[in-house]
Amino acid sequence: MNNRWMESVLEAAEENIVEMPWARGQRRQEMIARRASAEASRKAPRLRA
């Protein structure tokens, strides 16, 4: 195996920073809260008048 190629691949992999889904910040937290509130309102018992 070409050792130089492997070293360059490993260096590139170390430089690449992937943002994880749970670390996306405020916008994602707002989306999750909105989804949770919508789901809670669907599950709430409805009173018939």
Buried (B, 14 or more C-beta within 10 A) or exposed (E): EEEEEEEEEEEEEEEEEEEEEEEEEEEEEEEEEEEEEEEEEEEEEEEEE
